[in-house]
């Protein structure tokens, strides 16, 4: 692509900056270990206005991360320091939004033992996660179930329905079977109305929570998004009937469907579908923002870094354009990462990948808004090797990567401040930048 020269230039500049900032990186690691202070959550709920996230009427931009495992680790009181460490270390480098699971359906250490039956000790672990996020000034995106069987998800709901004598055949019945939809609604209500045993605040009233997600990476083999669309409309309305203070997203990866045929060229493999439609699904009125995920090393195996980066740039730009002009809703790059398990991996390659992703996020946020921020997959603290999945980032052990993350946080914060211009309409300014 024509952008190859620019990429090489950016990468060369980044290497020079990195060499000149060895002491800065070392000092950053010291701060991660030693910083005792904490930041509490600012009052007010994150909301949307046009294609922007706002807090108390002013633009809200962020740099964030995924740590799906928090509730499970917090079950054991002696392990809770790991949750505190992640929030403290993340906050120290400016990460201010965390996406994590608010479900564990059946199986090992389940939050939901069976439909409507919950383990109070597991719920108290989630209470701790929410309270620690609040303590360190980190907003949460809480996901309510999984498409995959990890931590239960749709397969567990199918198993429960079969055990109840329901004539169900596949995971896709989750979207249409009345019993399974009823089970899901029970869980939604239970989580949203939960009274935190540490803070004394109901989840639905807690501004620490930025948003709910209906499901992690929904997929469906029945059609090109119509089945999921009906389900999103029903469940979106149900969530909003209980909690109209928090934002709501679907949790989608961003695959295009049939609604606009030429958009399928932007899917990892042109024409490839997973039973969702980025356009129609996110047009549901109860959905407040759109999300995309991207794992080019997994989605495009065998392609070199330049081709994978070119895909990322097309993927981001097409979804940003559609979010801004068609959906008219903000966009979050809610999962992205580079795995150590693929051939040719090294820290420099990961840093290069993150630097390009972050540069694109920043430029899109600067030139017309809509892009609220990104959530890298995923952050751990030391001593969590059993949870590693190849994408792990330990901030205290990876100085070059940590420096890139901190720089992005700083850039997004400065951009947010620049948009809070008392001498003009910030939203009109964003529109003018895009023209």
C-alpha positions as CSV (number, residue, x, y, z in Angstrom):
1,X,0.0,0.0,0.0
2,X,1.0,3.7,-0.4
3,X,1.2,4.0,3.4
4,X,4.3,1.6,3.6
5,X,6.8,4.5,3.6
6,X,4.9,6.4,6.3
7,X,4.9,3.2,8.4
8,X,8.7,2.8,8.1
9,X,9.2,6.5,8.9
10,X,7.0,6.3,12.0
11,X,8.8,3.1,13.1
12,X,12.2,4.6,12.7
13,X,11.2,7.7,14.6
14,X,9.7,5.5,17.4
15,X,13.0,3.6,17.7
16,X,15.0,6.8,18.0
17,X,12.6,8.2,20.7
18,X,12.8,4.8,22.6
19,X,16.6,5.0,22.6
20,X,16.6,8.5,23.9
21,X,14.1,7.6,26.7
22,X,15.7,4.7,28.5
23,X,15.8,6.6,31.8
24,X,12.2,7.6,31.3
25,X,11.1,4.0,30.9
26,X,13.1,3.0,33.9
27,X,11.5,5.7,36.0
28,X,8.1,4.6,34.7
29,X,8.7,1.1,36.0
30,X,9.7,2.5,39.4
31,X,6.5,4.4,39.5
32,X,4.4,1.3,38.7
33,X,5.9,-0.5,41.7
34,X,6.1,2.4,44.2
35,X,3.2,4.7,43.5
36,X,1.0,4.6,46.6
37,X,-1.7,7.1,45.7
38,X,-5.0,6.3,44.0
39,X,-7.5,8.3,41.9
40,X,-11.2,8.0,42.7
41,X,-13.8,8.0,40.0
42,X,-15.1,11.5,39.0
43,X,-18.8,12.0,39.6
44,X,-21.2,11.5,36.8
45,X,-22.0,8.8,34.3
46,X,-20.4,8.4,30.9
47,X,-23.0,9.3,28.3
48,X,-23.0,9.9,24.5
49,X,-23.8,13.0,22.5
50,X,-23.9,12.6,18.8
51,X,-20.9,10.5,18.0
52,X,-19.0,11.4,21.1
53,X,-18.6,10.0,24.6
54,X,-19.1,12.7,27.2
55,X,-18.7,13.1,31.0
56,X,-20.7,15.9,32.6
57,X,-21.2,17.5,29.2
58,X,-17.5,17.4,28.2
59,X,-15.7,15.0,25.8
60,X,-14.5,11.8,27.3
61,X,-11.6,10.0,25.6
62,X,-9.7,7.1,27.0
63,X,-7.0,4.5,26.8
64,X,-7.9,1.2,28.3
65,X,-7.4,-2.5,28.6
66,X,-9.0,-5.9,29.0
67,X,-8.5,-8.1,32.0
68,X,-11.4,-10.6,31.7
69,X,-10.2,-12.8,34.7
70,X,-10.6,-10.3,37.5
71,X,-13.7,-11.8,39.2
72,X,-12.3,-15.3,39.2
73,X,-9.0,-14.3,40.7
74,X,-10.7,-12.1,43.4
75,X,-12.6,-15.2,44.7
76,X,-9.6,-16.1,46.8
77,X,-9.0,-13.2,49.3
78,X,-5.3,-13.9,49.4
79,X,-5.1,-13.3,45.6
80,X,-7.0,-10.0,45.6
81,X,-3.8,-7.9,45.7
82,X,-3.4,-8.9,42.1
83,X,-6.5,-7.0,41.1
84,X,-5.3,-4.0,43.2
85,X,-1.9,-4.2,41.5
86,X,-3.4,-4.2,38.0
87,X,-5.6,-1.2,38.7
88,X,-2.7,0.6,40.4
89,X,-0.2,-0.1,37.6
90,X,-2.7,0.6,34.9
91,X,-3.8,3.9,36.5
92,X,-0.1,4.9,36.8
93,X,0.3,4.8,33.0
94,X,-3.0,6.5,32.4
95,X,-5.2,3.5,31.5
96,X,-8.7,4.6,32.7
97,X,-11.1,2.0,31.3
98,X,-11.1,-1.8,31.9
99,X,-13.3,-4.4,30.2
100,X,-13.9,-7.5,32.3
101,X,-16.4,-10.3,32.7
102,X,-19.5,-10.1,34.9
103,X,-20.5,-13.7,34.3
104,X,-19.3,-17.2,35.0
105,X,-22.0,-19.6,34.0
106,X,-21.7,-23.1,35.5
107,X,-18.4,-25.0,35.6
108,X,-15.6,-24.1,37.9
109,X,-16.2,-21.4,40.5
110,X,-19.5,-20.3,38.8
111,X,-21.1,-17.0,39.6
112,X,-24.3,-18.5,38.2
113,X,-24.5,-22.1,39.5
114,X,-27.7,-22.8,37.6
115,X,-30.4,-20.5,36.2
116,X,-31.2,-17.9,38.9
117,X,-29.0,-19.6,41.5
118,X,-25.9,-17.6,42.4
119,X,-22.8,-18.1,44.6
120,X,-22.6,-15.1,47.0
121,X,-18.9,-15.5,47.5
122,X,-18.3,-15.1,43.8
123,X,-20.6,-12.1,43.7
124,X,-18.5,-10.6,46.5
125,X,-15.4,-11.1,44.4
126,X,-17.1,-9.0,41.6
127,X,-18.0,-6.4,44.3
128,X,-14.3,-6.2,45.1
129,X,-13.4,-5.7,41.4
130,X,-15.9,-2.8,41.1
131,X,-14.8,-1.2,44.4
132,X,-11.1,-1.4,43.4
133,X,-11.7,0.1,40.0
134,X,-13.5,3.0,41.7
135,X,-10.6,3.4,44.1
136,X,-8.1,3.8,41.3
137,X,-10.2,5.9,39.0
138,X,-10.8,3.2,36.3
139,X,-14.2,2.9,34.6
140,X,-15.5,-0.6,33.8
141,X,-17.1,-2.2,30.8
142,X,-18.9,-5.2,32.1
143,X,-19.8,-8.1,29.8
144,X,-22.8,-10.2,30.6
145,X,-22.1,-13.5,28.9
146,X,-20.0,-15.2,26.3
147,X,-20.5,-16.5,22.8
148,X,-17.8,-19.1,23.5
149,X,-17.8,-21.9,26.1
150,X,-15.2,-20.2,28.2
151,X,-16.8,-19.4,31.5
152,X,-20.1,-21.0,30.4
153,X,-21.6,-18.7,27.8
154,X,-24.1,-19.8,25.2
155,X,-23.1,-23.5,25.4
156,X,-23.9,-23.5,29.2
157,X,-27.3,-22.0,28.6
158,X,-28.0,-24.6,25.9
159,X,-27.0,-27.4,28.4
160,X,-29.4,-25.9,31.1
161,X,-32.2,-25.7,28.6
162,X,-31.7,-29.3,27.5
163,X,-31.7,-30.4,31.1
164,X,-35.0,-28.7,31.6
165,X,-36.5,-30.7,28.7
166,X,-36.4,-27.9,26.1
167,X,-36.2,-29.1,22.4
168,X,-33.1,-27.2,21.5
169,X,-30.5,-28.2,19.0
170,X,-27.6,-25.8,19.0
171,X,-26.0,-22.8,20.6
172,X,-27.9,-20.6,18.1
173,X,-31.2,-21.4,19.8
174,X,-29.9,-19.1,22.6
175,X,-31.2,-16.2,20.5
176,X,-34.7,-17.5,19.9
177,X,-35.7,-20.1,22.5
178,X,-37.9,-18.5,25.1
179,X,-36.5,-20.5,28.0
180,X,-32.9,-19.6,27.3
181,X,-33.8,-15.9,26.8
182,X,-35.6,-16.1,30.1
183,X,-32.5,-17.5,31.8
184,X,-30.4,-14.7,30.3
185,X,-32.8,-12.0,31.5
186,X,-32.6,-13.4,35.0
187,X,-28.8,-13.0,34.9
188,X,-29.1,-9.5,33.5
189,X,-31.5,-8.4,36.3
190,X,-29.4,-10.1,39.0
191,X,-26.2,-8.3,37.9
192,X,-27.7,-4.9,37.2
193,X,-29.6,-4.7,40.5
194,X,-26.7,-6.2,42.6
195,X,-26.0,-4.1,45.8
196,X,-22.3,-3.9,46.2
197,X,-21.4,-5.3,49.6
198,X,-18.3,-3.1,49.8
199,X,-19.5,0.3,48.5
200,X,-23.2,-0.1,49.3
201,X,-24.0,1.1,45.8
202,X,-26.2,-0.9,43.4
203,X,-24.4,-1.6,40.1
204,X,-27.1,0.2,38.1
205,X,-26.4,3.3,40.2
206,X,-22.6,3.2,40.1
207,X,-20.8,5.6,37.8
208,X,-17.7,3.4,38.1
209,X,-19.4,1.2,35.5
210,X,-19.1,2.9,32.1
211,X,-21.2,0.4,30.1
212,X,-22.7,-3.0,29.8
213,X,-22.1,-5.4,26.9
214,X,-24.7,-7.9,26.1
215,X,-22.2,-10.6,25.1
216,X,-18.6,-11.1,24.2
217,X,-18.3,-11.6,20.5
218,X,-21.8,-12.8,19.5
219,X,-21.9,-15.1,16.5
220,X,-24.7,-17.0,14.8
221,X,-24.7,-19.5,11.9
222,X,-28.4,-19.1,11.0
223,X,-28.2,-16.0,8.9
224,X,-26.3,-12.8,8.2
225,X,-27.3,-10.9,11.3
226,X,-31.1,-10.9,11.3
227,X,-31.5,-13.4,14.2
228,X,-28.9,-11.6,16.3
229,X,-30.6,-8.3,15.5
230,X,-34.0,-9.4,16.9
231,X,-32.2,-10.7,20.0
232,X,-30.3,-7.4,20.5
233,X,-33.5,-5.4,20.2
234,X,-35.2,-7.5,22.9
235,X,-32.3,-7.7,25.3
236,X,-31.4,-4.0,24.7
237,X,-34.9,-2.9,25.7
238,X,-34.8,-5.2,28.7
239,X,-31.5,-3.8,30.0
240,X,-32.7,-0.2,29.5
241,X,-35.9,-1.0,31.4
242,X,-33.8,-1.8,34.4
243,X,-30.9,0.6,34.0
244,X,-31.2,3.8,31.9
245,X,-28.2,5.4,33.4
246,X,-25.4,3.3,31.8
247,X,-24.4,2.9,28.2
248,X,-25.0,-0.3,26.4
249,X,-23.0,-2.1,23.7
250,X,-23.4,-5.4,22.0
251,X,-19.8,-6.7,22.3
252,X,-19.4,-7.4,18.6
253,X,-16.1,-8.0,16.7
254,X,-17.3,-5.8,13.8
255,X,-17.9,-8.2,10.9
256,X,-20.0,-6.9,8.1
257,X,-23.1,-8.7,6.9
258,X,-25.6,-8.3,4.1
259,X,-27.0,-4.8,4.8
260,X,-24.3,-3.1,2.7
261,X,-22.8,-5.7,0.4
262,X,-19.6,-3.8,-0.5
263,X,-18.6,-3.6,3.1
264,X,-17.8,-7.3,3.2
265,X,-14.6,-6.6,1.4
266,X,-13.3,-5.2,4.7
267,X,-13.8,-8.5,6.6
268,X,-10.6,-10.4,7.2
269,X,-11.5,-12.7,4.3
270,X,-13.7,-10.8,1.7
271,X,-17.2,-12.1,2.0
272,X,-16.5,-14.0,5.3
273,X,-19.4,-13.7,7.7
274,X,-20.2,-14.8,11.3
275,X,-23.9,-14.2,11.5
276,X,-23.7,-10.6,12.6
277,X,-24.0,-7.3,10.8
278,X,-22.0,-4.3,12.1
279,X,-24.4,-1.9,10.5
280,X,-27.9,-3.2,11.3
281,X,-27.1,-4.6,14.7
282,X,-25.6,-1.4,16.0
283,X,-28.4,0.7,14.5
284,X,-30.7,-0.7,17.2
285,X,-31.8,2.4,19.1
286,X,-31.0,0.9,22.6
287,X,-27.4,0.4,21.6
288,X,-25.3,3.5,22.5
289,X,-22.0,2.7,20.9
290,X,-20.3,0.3,18.5
291,X,-17.3,-1.9,19.1
292,X,-14.7,-3.7,16.9
293,X,-12.1,-6.3,17.7
294,X,-9.0,-7.3,15.6
295,X,-6.4,-10.0,15.8
296,X,-4.6,-9.9,12.5
297,X,-2.0,-12.5,13.4
298,X,-4.9,-15.0,14.1
299,X,-7.3,-13.8,11.4
300,X,-4.6,-13.5,8.7
301,X,-2.1,-16.3,9.4
302,X,0.8,-16.4,7.1
303,X,0.6,-12.8,6.0
304,X,3.5,-10.6,6.9
305,X,3.4,-7.6,9.3
306,X,2.9,-5.0,6.6
307,X,-0.2,-6.8,5.2
308,X,-1.6,-7.2,8.7
309,X,-1.1,-3.6,9.5
310,X,-2.7,-2.6,6.2
311,X,-5.7,-4.7,7.2
312,X,-5.9,-3.0,10.6
313,X,-5.9,0.4,9.0
314,X,-8.7,-0.5,6.6
315,X,-10.7,-2.2,9.4
316,X,-10.4,0.9,11.6
317,X,-11.1,3.4,8.9
318,X,-14.2,1.7,7.5
319,X,-15.8,1.2,10.9
320,X,-15.0,4.7,12.0
321,X,-16.5,6.1,8.8
322,X,-19.7,4.0,9.2
323,X,-20.0,4.8,12.9
324,X,-19.8,8.5,12.2
325,X,-21.9,8.7,9.0
326,X,-24.4,5.8,9.3
327,X,-24.7,4.7,12.9
328,X,-24.0,8.2,14.3
329,X,-22.7,6.6,17.4
330,X,-19.2,6.5,19.1
331,X,-16.8,3.6,18.4
332,X,-14.5,1.6,20.7
333,X,-11.7,-0.5,19.5
334,X,-12.5,-3.0,22.3
335,X,-10.0,-5.8,21.7
336,X,-6.6,-5.9,19.9
337,X,-3.3,-7.5,20.5
338,X,-0.4,-9.5,19.1
339,X,0.3,-13.0,20.3
340,X,3.6,-14.4,21.4
341,X,2.5,-17.8,20.1
342,X,2.8,-17.0,16.4
343,X,6.1,-17.4,14.4
344,X,8.3,-14.4,14.2
345,X,7.1,-12.7,17.4
346,X,9.3,-10.4,19.3
347,X,8.8,-7.4,21.6
348,X,9.8,-5.0,18.9
349,X,7.1,-6.4,16.6
350,X,4.5,-6.1,19.3
351,X,5.6,-2.5,20.1
352,X,5.5,-1.7,16.4
353,X,1.9,-3.1,16.1
354,X,0.7,-1.2,19.2
355,X,2.3,2.0,18.1
356,X,0.5,1.8,14.7
357,X,-2.8,0.9,16.3
358,X,-2.5,3.7,18.8
359,X,-1.5,6.2,16.2
360,X,-4.6,5.3,14.1
361,X,-6.9,5.6,17.2
362,X,-5.5,9.0,18.1
363,X,-5.7,10.4,14.6
364,X,-9.3,9.2,14.1
365,X,-10.3,10.7,17.5
366,X,-8.6,13.9,16.5
367,X,-10.1,14.2,13.0
368,X,-13.8,14.2,13.6
369,X,-14.2,12.4,16.9
370,X,-16.3,9.2,17.0
371,X,-13.4,7.1,18.1
372,X,-13.5,7.1,21.9
373,X,-10.4,5.0,22.6
374,X,-8.9,1.5,22.6
375,X,-8.8,-1.5,25.0
376,X,-5.7,-3.6,24.5
377,X,-5.9,-7.3,25.1
378,X,-4.7,-7.8,27.9
379,X,-3.0,-6.6,31.1
380,X,-1.7,-8.8,33.9
381,X,0.4,-8.2,37.0
382,X,3.3,-10.3,38.1
383,X,2.8,-13.9,39.2
384,X,-0.2,-14.8,36.9
385,X,1.5,-17.1,34.4
386,X,-1.3,-19.7,34.6
387,X,-3.6,-17.2,32.9
388,X,-1.3,-16.2,30.1
389,X,-2.8,-16.6,26.6
390,X,0.0,-15.3,24.5
391,X,-1.3,-11.7,24.4
392,X,-0.3,-10.9,28.0
393,X,1.3,-7.6,28.9
394,X,2.9,-7.2,32.3
395,X,3.5,-3.5,32.7
396,X,6.2,-3.8,35.3
397,X,8.2,-6.2,33.1
398,X,7.9,-4.7,29.6
399,X,9.4,-1.2,29.7
400,X,9.2,-0.4,26.0
401,X,5.6,-1.6,25.7
402,X,4.7,0.2,28.9
403,X,6.2,3.4,27.5
404,X,4.1,3.2,24.3
405,X,0.9,2.6,26.4
406,X,1.7,5.6,28.6
407,X,2.4,7.8,25.6
408,X,-0.9,6.9,24.1
409,X,-2.7,7.7,27.4
410,X,-1.0,11.1,27.6
411,X,-1.9,11.9,24.0
412,X,-5.6,11.0,24.5
413,X,-5.7,13.0,27.7
414,X,-4.2,16.1,26.0
415,X,-6.6,15.7,23.1
416,X,-9.6,15.5,25.5
417,X,-8.4,18.6,27.2
418,X,-8.0,20.4,23.9
419,X,-11.6,19.6,23.0
420,X,-12.8,21.2,26.2
421,X,-12.4,24.6,24.7
422,X,-14.5,27.3,26.6
423,X,-14.4,29.6,23.6
424,X,-16.3,27.4,21.2
425,X,-18.6,24.4,20.7
426,X,-16.4,21.3,21.1
427,X,-18.7,19.2,19.0
428,X,-18.8,21.7,16.2
429,X,-15.1,21.8,16.2
430,X,-14.9,18.0,15.9
431,X,-17.2,18.2,12.9
432,X,-15.1,20.9,11.3
433,X,-11.9,18.7,11.7
434,X,-13.6,16.0,9.7
435,X,-14.5,18.2,6.7
